[in-house]
């Protein structure tokens, strides 16, 4: 029997495609992958809203169930679907499941949907002008990875924008509980744009880099695809002090901004950037009139 990877999109249970909904309704077993992202309309670890809307019991599959491949166990005899927030290939884990299906001789069906990698275009920056996508994770007192910074710099040098995906901690154990073998989990945590901007500025300061600093233009996005979606374009320093509200958040470090992009992006400018933009437009108009 086939194993189905079904993209849910970004907002709520209604963002599933018609093809995806038809697939879910005919499946014997339906899982929701609940650790690489969350559906914004659902509480973490709760799939009751999906079960009600789709008319099928939806079972939450945690990291262990997905990465171990146990979600495939019943696919030899039943139609099994794994629901994935965004698009099925938004995380490398799901590519691994496709490979495992091939190895086990299980037919695999993919149903795509929107992802932050495409929906990021809502801010006005054109998708083909992005460089490498990077992931920023929560720092600890003893672990402060910053390998992502070189990739942002590379994009910046090429004049390209860099999408930053921000950390999600769901069903994580503390080091103490892990060491003692206690199955006690920490509350969910979601990195904010403010925290991400702080990390970027700290690394830039430590490396004495002139390409990125407090005045670097960046875009913060929250709850993309939802009615209360929020987009703010400002300097990194401004984003540090901007409250974007509930998760999920993403951030873009801007490269060279084309004038066609700026017409759209300026709709989300902070007051300081808007004033500078309007002043440039006025200067260009005056220059044109003189000619």
GUBA-994252 format. One line per field, with one value per residue: x, y, z of N, C-alpha, C in turn; residue in three letters. Coordinates in steps of 0.02 Angstrom, whole numbers, plus 50000, padded with zeros to 5 digits. Layout:
<recs>
nX = (X  ...)
nY = (Y  ...)
nZ = (Z  ...)
caX = (X  ...)
caY = (Y  ...)
caZ = (Z  ...)
cX = (X  ...)
cY = (Y  ...)
cZ = (Z  ...)
residuo = (ALA  ...)
</recs>
This chain:
<recs>
nX = (50043  50019  50124  50091  50149  50094  50076  50028  50022  50031  49946  49810  49701  49624  49705  49754  49774  49650  49677  49758  49667  49574  49656  49689  49563  49539  49633  49693  49770  49825  49949  50018  50156  50251  50362  50458  50393  50248  50070  49987  49859  49836  49860  50018  50061  49930  49806  49672  49588  49619  49580  49442  49406  49452  49388  49447  49541  49682  49844  49971  50138  50293  50465  50548  50468  50458  50592  50644  50576  50464  50337  50314  50285  50156  50126  50146  50034  49925  49845  49937  49960  50066  50055  50121  50176  50178  50275  50307  50446  50511  50593  50738  50719  50604  50639  50720  50626  50566  50670  50681  50558  50580  50680  50609  50516  50394  50265  50272  50189  50182  50116  50113  50128  50110  50253  50364  50474  50429  50321  50383  50399  50298  50342  50392  50518  50602  50592  50692  50804  50868  50995  51083  50982  50972  50982  50945  50984  50934  51043  51151  51230  51349  51355  51360  51331  51383  51399  51315  51330  51432  51371  51269  51347  51408  51298  51266  51379  51361  51253  51132  50979  50957  50872  50821  50785  50702  50733  50642  50583  50517  50447  50569  50703  50780  50957  50987  50872  50880  51001  50970  50876  50743  50582  50537  50479  50528  50440  50367  50468  50496  50596  50613  50600  50667  50761  50836  50889  50969  51065  51129  51184  51271  51365  51414  51475  51573  51655  51697  51641  51608  51508  51387  51285  51214  51135  51100  50981  50838  50708  50572  50459  50302  50191  50157  50042  49929  49780  49821  49949  50110  50223  50374  50491  50649  50795  50921  50943  50824  50735  50770  50706  50573  50412  50348  50247  50149  50216  50237  50404  50506  50654  50733  50888  50929  50993  51057  50933  50818  50738  50609  50576  50580  50470  50366  50415  50428  50305  50306  50399  50486  50463  50581  50648  50551  50544  50672  50664  50560  50621  50724  50649  50591  50704  50745  50637  50650  50772  50741  50650  50732  50806)
nY = (49940  50118  50252  50412  50576  50724  50892  51029  51165  51334  51402  51356  51213  51219  51251  51144  51057  51017  50893  50841  50833  50740  50629  50611  50580  50453  50374  50247  50265  50412  50527  50668  50763  50837  50915  50982  51094  51194  51195  51343  51364  51267  51199  51156  50989  50948  50878  50881  50973  50955  50822  50832  50916  50847  50728  50611  50517  50597  50567  50624  50629  50617  50676  50563  50459  50494  50510  50385  50310  50237  50275  50219  50088  50029  50046  49944  49868  49952  50107  50246  50409  50548  50701  50857  51013  51154  51117  50948  50930  51026  50998  50900  50778  50721  50687  50581  50488  50458  50392  50281  50220  50179  50084  49990  49948  50014  50101  50276  50427  50596  50750  50912  51079  51251  51338  51416  51450  51490  51573  51678  51776  51866  51980  52062  52052  51981  51811  51748  51816  51777  51711  51582  51488  51496  51423  51475  51440  51419  51488  51427  51436  51372  51336  51408  51417  51482  51462  51488  51620  51648  51606  51698  51812  51779  51782  51917  51980  51949  52023  51969  51916  51844  51715  51680  51547  51516  51448  51309  51234  51091  50972  50946  50891  50937  50947  50888  50807  50723  50658  50589  50504  50538  50557  50693  50842  51000  51160  51213  51312  51456  51538  51714  51856  51963  51901  51833  51939  51998  51896  51896  52025  52018  51921  51986  52097  52034  51985  52096  52145  52239  52230  52193  52263  52368  52454  52382  52331  52233  52108  52066  51933  51869  51738  51700  51684  51684  51769  51871  51900  51974  52093  52176  52291  52347  52419  52308  52339  52404  52298  52219  52277  52266  52203  52057  51974  51823  51658  51584  51644  51723  51783  51899  51944  52081  52096  52181  52294  52297  52424  52391  52295  52371  52456  52375  52321  52436  52460  52403  52467  52533  52688  52766  52711  52730  52870  52898  52832  52901  53025  52997  52967  53092  53167  53108  53137  53277  53289  53233  53326  53436  53395)
nZ = (50000  49974  50039  50092  50077  50131  50100  50203  50191  50259  50350  50413  50444  50329  50224  50156  50000  49873  49815  49916  50022  49975  49972  50109  50162  50113  50171  50285  50399  50477  50505  50593  50567  50688  50728  50647  50607  50646  50633  50622  50671  50763  50928  51000  50979  50971  50876  50858  50795  50661  50645  50661  50553  50439  50448  50489  50606  50668  50707  50813  50766  50838  50844  50859  50808  50673  50626  50654  50566  50597  50564  50445  50464  50456  50325  50237  50230  50239  50185  50218  50281  50302  50370  50332  50386  50283  50142  50089  50063  50133  50237  50272  50331  50279  50151  50179  50218  50097  50033  50117  50091  49960  49982  50055  49967  49961  49887  49857  49877  49837  49888  49854  49930  49984  50050  50170  50097  49976  50005  50065  49975  49994  50056  49960  49907  49773  49725  49649  49680  49793  49899  49985  50098  50274  50439  50600  50767  50940  51058  51188  51353  51332  51201  51050  50903  50744  50610  50507  50477  50383  50266  50252  50234  50112  50024  50040  49986  49854  49825  49854  49937  50101  50171  50333  50431  50581  50744  50814  50956  51008  51112  51181  51284  51441  51476  51598  51626  51517  51541  51656  51611  51615  51556  51533  51468  51401  51396  51239  51128  51028  50915  50903  50790  50845  50931  50835  50758  50854  50872  50745  50742  50852  50811  50698  50758  50836  50737  50675  50555  50411  50318  50372  50494  50626  50547  50436  50318  50348  50349  50446  50474  50524  50562  50429  50299  50374  50437  50524  50484  50491  50432  50438  50384  50416  50496  50561  50694  50727  50713  50820  50927  50896  50920  50865  50899  50913  50867  50701  50665  50539  50455  50345  50280  50192  50027  49887  49846  49722  49623  49583  49676  49791  49783  49823  49945  50022  50074  50197  50271  50413  50503  50492  50381  50285  50274  50225  50103  50038  50029  49939  49824  49801  49773  49656  49572  49567  49504  49382  49332  49315  49209)
caX = (50000  50061  50136  50079  50175  50045  50088  49969  50024  50059  49900  49767  49681  49592  49756  49769  49748  49594  49707  49780  49608  49548  49702  49681  49498  49538  49687  49676  49807  49847  49993  50039  50226  50242  50422  50496  50354  50181  50015  49975  49792  49831  49906  50073  50045  49857  49782  49599  49556  49629  49538  49372  49396  49466  49347  49491  49583  49750  49888  50032  50201  50348  50529  50572  50427  50472  50661  50657  50540  50410  50275  50307  50274  50090  50116  50150  49967  49873  49859  49961  49978  50101  50040  50180  50162  50216  50283  50342  50518  50538  50640  50774  50692  50553  50675  50744  50569  50558  50723  50662  50504  50611  50715  50560  50469  50330  50251  50270  50152  50197  50067  50148  50089  50151  50304  50392  50524  50395  50278  50424  50389  50248  50373  50408  50584  50590  50618  50753  50860  50890  51053  51073  50939  51009  50942  50973  50959  50942  51108  51154  51290  51409  51349  51339  51351  51373  51422  51268  51348  51471  51325  51236  51397  51417  51241  51272  51431  51333  51194  51072  50946  50967  50816  50841  50734  50716  50729  50582  50598  50456  50460  50640  50721  50838  51016  50981  50822  50905  51053  50939  50828  50675  50544  50505  50494  50525  50387  50388  50499  50500  50639  50581  50640  50710  50817  50877  50925  51021  51119  51165  51223  51325  51417  51445  51519  51631  51698  51715  51622  51577  51452  51326  51287  51149  51096  51083  50908  50814  50635  50545  50392  50270  50127  50145  49986  49872  49747  49858  50017  50143  50286  50406  50557  50685  50864  50927  50935  50753  50701  50785  50658  50505  50374  50312  50191  50150  50253  50307  50438  50561  50688  50773  50940  50923  51052  51042  50861  50800  50685  50544  50564  50570  50402  50325  50444  50419  50240  50318  50455  50480  50459  50645  50662  50501  50565  50731  50640  50523  50669  50758  50602  50583  50765  50745  50587  50678  50825  50708  50620  50786  50830)
caY = (50000  50177  50300  50479  50636  50775  50960  51062  51238  51371  51435  51313  51150  51231  51264  51083  51059  50970  50828  50818  50816  50677  50577  50600  50550  50382  50339  50209  50293  50480  50556  50738  50775  50894  50943  51027  51155  51186  51228  51400  51362  51212  51199  51108  50921  50936  50871  50870  51015  50922  50762  50853  50946  50798  50668  50554  50526  50617  50550  50664  50592  50658  50671  50494  50418  50512  50497  50313  50279  50194  50295  50178  50018  50004  50061  49882  49838  50003  50174  50288  50477  50591  50771  50898  51084  51180  51068  50888  50932  51083  50972  50843  50716  50691  50656  50517  50441  50437  50342  50220  50188  50146  50026  49941  49931  50045  50158  50340  50479  50663  50802  50974  51136  51311  51335  51482  51463  51526  51625  51735  51827  51914  52043  52103  52035  51932  51745  51728  51858  51752  51666  51523  51490  51474  51409  51501  51401  51449  51480  51412  51465  51336  51318  51468  51407  51540  51444  51518  51690  51650  51599  51763  51857  51761  51810  51990  52001  51940  52067  51928  51914  51782  51695  51648  51507  51523  51386  51285  51181  51057  50907  50942  50876  50972  50903  50850  50755  50675  50619  50545  50460  50557  50579  50757  50886  51072  51193  51233  51378  51476  51596  51774  51898  52003  51859  51819  52000  52005  51849  51919  52084  51997  51889  52038  52136  51993  51975  52162  52143  52301  52217  52186  52301  52391  52488  52336  52323  52165  52102  52016  51909  51827  51705  51707  51644  51691  51834  51921  51902  52038  52103  52239  52300  52400  52401  52254  52367  52416  52234  52195  52306  52260  52145  52026  51934  51750  51625  51572  51701  51715  51847  51904  51995  52105  52111  52242  52297  52326  52474  52358  52263  52422  52481  52330  52316  52499  52457  52376  52503  52571  52760  52793  52690  52762  52940  52897  52810  52956  53078  52976  52975  53163  53191  53082  53177  53344  53281  53220  53389  53479  53371)
caZ = (50000  49969  50093  50064  50110  50111  50124  50230  50185  50316  50395  50454  50413  50265  50172  50120  49932  49861  49806  49981  50062  49949  49993  50181  50176  50094  50206  50345  50454  50461  50555  50585  50587  50733  50759  50603  50605  50676  50598  50666  50700  50811  50984  50991  51001  50969  50807  50860  50745  50597  50644  50651  50486  50386  50457  50501  50665  50651  50763  50813  50762  50862  50808  50860  50763  50604  50608  50657  50511  50621  50531  50385  50482  50435  50254  50196  50226  50241  50159  50273  50262  50350  50355  50345  50381  50226  50088  50114  50057  50169  50287  50245  50361  50237  50095  50205  50216  50027  50021  50154  50054  49903  50007  50080  49913  49975  49842  49893  49841  49864  49871  49874  49954  49993  50103  50183  50046  49921  50033  50086  49924  50016  50079  49902  49879  49721  49746  49613  49703  49858  49902  50027  50157  50333  50499  50663  50824  51005  51090  51260  51383  51309  51130  51014  50833  50700  50543  50460  50461  50321  50210  50245  50204  50042  49989  50042  49938  49787  49818  49860  50002  50138  50214  50396  50464  50652  50781  50847  51005  51027  51145  51195  51353  51468  51481  51660  51618  51468  51574  51707  51579  51634  51498  51550  51412  51411  51359  51171  51119  50958  50909  50877  50746  50889  50951  50776  50741  50905  50856  50686  50761  50897  50771  50656  50801  50855  50678  50649  50485  50389  50272  50411  50556  50651  50495  50382  50309  50354  50351  50493  50455  50575  50546  50357  50275  50420  50433  50562  50459  50504  50397  50453  50354  50451  50509  50610  50762  50737  50721  50887  50974  50869  50944  50810  50925  50915  50813  50686  50637  50491  50443  50284  50276  50123  49986  49848  49836  49657  49630  49577  49741  49843  49779  49864  50012  50058  50109  50263  50301  50475  50489  50470  50312  50240  50263  50180  50037  50008  50013  49877  49769  49788  49741  49587  49535  49556  49454  49317  49309  49293  49144)
cX = (50044  50068  50131  50111  50133  50062  50024  49968  50043  50008  49860  49746  49649  49642  49777  49740  49690  49621  49729  49722  49578  49591  49692  49616  49496  49590  49661  49709  49834  49888  50004  50110  50227  50306  50463  50459  50287  50130  49989  49907  49785  49880  49959  50052  49971  49835  49707  49563  49562  49584  49466  49360  49403  49423  49386  49530  49654  49793  49952  50093  50258  50411  50553  50534  50443  50543  50679  50624  50482  50342  50263  50285  50209  50079  50122  50081  49910  49895  49877  49981  50015  50089  50099  50162  50207  50216  50322  50418  50548  50588  50673  50749  50644  50583  50699  50687  50557  50609  50705  50605  50532  50645  50667  50511  50399  50319  50243  50238  50164  50143  50094  50099  50137  50198  50331  50444  50494  50353  50317  50420  50338  50278  50393  50476  50576  50627  50684  50813  50881  50952  51035  51025  50978  50960  50979  50943  50970  51013  51099  51218  51353  51409  51319  51361  51337  51397  51377  51289  51387  51426  51287  51284  51406  51359  51246  51324  51406  51272  51129  51044  50958  50907  50842  50781  50751  50696  50660  50603  50532  50474  50535  50651  50779  50895  51011  50931  50844  50957  51024  50887  50756  50639  50502  50528  50486  50466  50411  50417  50506  50542  50602  50628  50689  50771  50864  50919  50981  51080  51161  51210  51282  51382  51453  51494  51582  51680  51720  51701  51585  51516  51385  51334  51218  51104  51079  51008  50890  50738  50616  50474  50366  50204  50108  50090  49925  49841  49786  49933  50047  50210  50312  50476  50591  50758  50865  50917  50862  50715  50713  50731  50585  50472  50332  50255  50203  50191  50207  50338  50491  50593  50728  50824  50943  50991  51039  50967  50846  50742  50615  50526  50545  50500  50355  50350  50430  50351  50249  50375  50437  50480  50525  50661  50613  50520  50624  50710  50604  50569  50707  50713  50594  50645  50768  50695  50616  50732  50795  50679  50673  50812  50778)
cY = (50062  50216  50369  50533  50694  50842  50993  51137  51269  51393  51389  51251  51158  51243  51201  51087  51009  50899  50798  50795  50750  50619  50560  50562  50475  50341  50302  50238  50362  50507  50631  50744  50840  50920  50989  51094  51142  51221  51282  51399  51310  51222  51145  51040  50904  50934  50864  50912  50986  50861  50780  50876  50893  50736  50605  50568  50543  50608  50591  50619  50637  50644  50599  50451  50431  50492  50423  50276  50236  50214  50255  50107  49989  50011  49999  49851  49889  50066  50219  50357  50511  50663  50813  50971  51114  51130  51008  50892  50995  51063  50909  50777  50682  50661  50587  50465  50416  50382  50277  50183  50149  50081  49970  49918  49958  50102  50222  50394  50546  50712  50868  51028  51195  51302  51405  51500  51497  51584  51686  51792  51879  51980  52088  52090  51975  51867  51727  51770  51840  51708  51605  51537  51463  51462  51436  51462  51439  51436  51459  51444  51434  51320  51376  51462  51468  51526  51474  51587  51695  51644  51664  51813  51843  51789  51886  52015  51996  51984  52030  51930  51846  51769  51658  51612  51503  51461  51373  51229  51152  50988  50896  50928  50920  50922  50859  50792  50702  50628  50569  50499  50475  50585  50640  50807  50959  51102  51212  51303  51393  51540  51654  51811  51939  51964  51845  51879  52012  51959  51874  51978  52065  51965  51940  52081  52098  51984  52040  52167  52207  52291  52213  52222  52324  52422  52444  52326  52249  52166  52048  51998  51863  51801  51712  51658  51647  51760  51889  51921  51972  52039  52172  52240  52359  52381  52344  52280  52381  52351  52204  52218  52303  52196  52118  51981  51860  51720  51605  51634  51679  51783  51843  51960  52017  52114  52177  52241  52333  52374  52444  52322  52316  52452  52440  52329  52378  52502  52435  52412  52532  52645  52788  52774  52722  52834  52943  52879  52867  53014  53061  52985  53049  53191  53168  53121  53247  53341  53272  53285  53437  53459  53383)
cZ = (50000  50035  50062  50107  50085  50142  50146  50217  50252  50368  50441  50414  50344  50208  50135  50049  49926  49852  49873  50025  50040  49971  50067  50196  50159  50132  50269  50407  50433  50520  50541  50611  50626  50765  50713  50595  50639  50632  50645  50700  50755  50869  50972  51020  50999  50896  50803  50808  50675  50591  50629  50579  50431  50392  50465  50566  50641  50714  50759  50814  50784  50823  50804  50810  50690  50585  50611  50599  50532  50591  50468  50401  50454  50360  50209  50186  50223  50204  50218  50246  50319  50328  50377  50336  50327  50170  50114  50111  50087  50223  50260  50272  50314  50173  50116  50204  50146  50010  50055  50119  49995  49925  50028  50026  49924  49925  49882  49850  49875  49841  49899  49898  49962  50052  50114  50130  49985  49948  50057  50036  49942  50038  50021  49872  49833  49735  49711  49633  49774  49849  49945  50084  50216  50391  50560  50721  50889  51031  51162  51288  51355  51234  51091  50941  50790  50629  50489  50436  50396  50259  50198  50212  50130  49999  49984  49991  49866  49774  49826  49932  50035  50184  50274  50426  50538  50692  50812  50894  51030  51054  51154  51269  51376  51472  51543  51653  51569  51500  51623  51677  51596  51573  51515  51497  51430  51373  51289  51171  51045  50954  50877  50829  50788  50910  50893  50757  50791  50891  50798  50704  50807  50858  50727  50696  50819  50798  50646  50574  50465  50344  50309  50477  50576  50598  50435  50378  50310  50358  50401  50472  50510  50548  50472  50335  50319  50414  50470  50544  50470  50468  50415  50423  50388  50457  50559  50681  50777  50749  50790  50937  50950  50894  50887  50834  50921  50858  50757  50653  50586  50482  50379  50292  50204  50090  49950  49831  49770  49666  49624  49643  49793  49842  49823  49936  50054  50094  50181  50300  50369  50456  50463  50398  50263  50225  50215  50109  50002  49989  49948  49817  49751  49753  49669  49544  49518  49502  49384  49289  49283  49224  49089)
residuo = (UNK  UNK  UNK  UNK  UNK  UNK  UNK  UNK  UNK  UNK  UNK  UNK  UNK  UNK  UNK  UNK  UNK  UNK  UNK  UNK  UNK  UNK  UNK  UNK  UNK  UNK  UNK  UNK  UNK  UNK  UNK  UNK  UNK  UNK  UNK  UNK  UNK  UNK  UNK  UNK  UNK  UNK  UNK  UNK  UNK  UNK  UNK  UNK  UNK  UNK  UNK  UNK  UNK  UNK  UNK  UNK  UNK  UNK  UNK  UNK  UNK  UNK  UNK  UNK  UNK  UNK  UNK  UNK  UNK  UNK  UNK  UNK  UNK  UNK  UNK  UNK  UNK  UNK  UNK  UNK  UNK  UNK  UNK  UNK  UNK  UNK  UNK  UNK  UNK  UNK  UNK  UNK  UNK  UNK  UNK  UNK  UNK  UNK  UNK  UNK  UNK  UNK  UNK  UNK  UNK  UNK  UNK  UNK  UNK  UNK  UNK  UNK  UNK  UNK  UNK  UNK  UNK  UNK  UNK  UNK  UNK  UNK  UNK  UNK  UNK  UNK  UNK  UNK  UNK  UNK  UNK  UNK  UNK  UNK  UNK  UNK  UNK  UNK  UNK  UNK  UNK  UNK  UNK  UNK  UNK  UNK  UNK  UNK  UNK  UNK  UNK  UNK  UNK  UNK  UNK  UNK  UNK  UNK  UNK  UNK  UNK  UNK  UNK  UNK  UNK  UNK  UNK  UNK  UNK  UNK  UNK  UNK  UNK  UNK  UNK  UNK  UNK  UNK  UNK  UNK  UNK  UNK  UNK  UNK  UNK  UNK  UNK  UNK  UNK  UNK  UNK  UNK  UNK  UNK  UNK  UNK  UNK  UNK  UNK  UNK  UNK  UNK  UNK  UNK  UNK  UNK  UNK  UNK  UNK  UNK  UNK  UNK  UNK  UNK  UNK  UNK  UNK  UNK  UNK  UNK  UNK  UNK  UNK  UNK  UNK  UNK  UNK  UNK  UNK  UNK  UNK  UNK  UNK  UNK  UNK  UNK  UNK  UNK  UNK  UNK  UNK  UNK  UNK  UNK  UNK  UNK  UNK  UNK  UNK  UNK  UNK  UNK  UNK  UNK  UNK  UNK  UNK  UNK  UNK  UNK  UNK  UNK  UNK  UNK  UNK  UNK  UNK  UNK  UNK  UNK  UNK  UNK  UNK  UNK  UNK  UNK  UNK  UNK  UNK  UNK  UNK  UNK  UNK  UNK  UNK  UNK  UNK  UNK  UNK  UNK  UNK)
</recs>
